[in-house]
Amino acid sequence: MLYAKVFGSEYAHGYIEGIDVSGAYSLGAIDVITYKDIPGENAVGYIPEAPALAEKKVRFVGEPIAIVVASTLDKAEKVLQGIKVKYKP
């Protein structure tokens, strides 16, 4: 069994200038999913204004930016700390 946790935005509104997930892998992540990993349109349902994972900007605190996958729930929570996002609030 694998466990997943969502990495959410710390800002209510801002632009994403960069996402670095390498630290999550060094902490034991099996995989990290970002908007780049979504085939087709990055949207929730048929609403293009509501991306499944934030790509260029965030619109609310907690908006999903990445999903981490790990072997245990504790490890999944730990590897979230390895994701670094550069924002322009």
TABEL-V833159 format. One record per backbone hydrogen bond with DSSP energy under -1.0 kcal/mol. NH is the residue of the N-H (numbers start at 1). CO is the residue of the C=O. E is the energy in kcal/mol with one decimal. If there is no record, write none. Layout:
# TABEL-V833159
nh:NH co:CO e:E
nh:NH co:CO e:E
This chain:
# TABEL-V833159
nh:3 co:70 e:-2.9
nh:5 co:68 e:-1.8
nh:7 co:66 e:-3.2
nh:9 co:63 e:-1.8
nh:14 co:58 e:-1.7
nh:15 co:88 e:-2.2
nh:16 co:56 e:-2.6
nh:17 co:86 e:-3.4
nh:18 co:86 e:-1.1
nh:20 co:84 e:-3.2
nh:25 co:21 e:-1.3
nh:26 co:22 e:-1.8
nh:27 co:23 e:-1.1
nh:28 co:25 e:-1.4
nh:29 co:24 e:-2.2
nh:30 co:69 e:-3.0
nh:31 co:69 e:-1.4
nh:33 co:67 e:-3.1
nh:37 co:34 e:-2.1
nh:38 co:35 e:-1.4
nh:43 co:41 e:-1.8
nh:44 co:50 e:-2.7
nh:47 co:44 e:-1.5
nh:50 co:47 e:-1.9
nh:54 co:64 e:-3.2
nh:58 co:14 e:-2.8
nh:62 co:9 e:-2.6
nh:63 co:60 e:-2.0
nh:65 co:7 e:-3.0
nh:66 co:7 e:-1.5
nh:67 co:33 e:-2.1
nh:68 co:5 e:-2.7
nh:69 co:31 e:-2.6
nh:70 co:3 e:-2.7
nh:76 co:72 e:-2.2
nh:77 co:73 e:-2.1
nh:78 co:74 e:-2.0
nh:79 co:75 e:-2.8
nh:81 co:78 e:-1.5
nh:82 co:79 e:-1.5
nh:83 co:80 e:-1.5
nh:84 co:20 e:-2.5
nh:86 co:18 e:-2.7
nh:88 co:15 e:-2.4
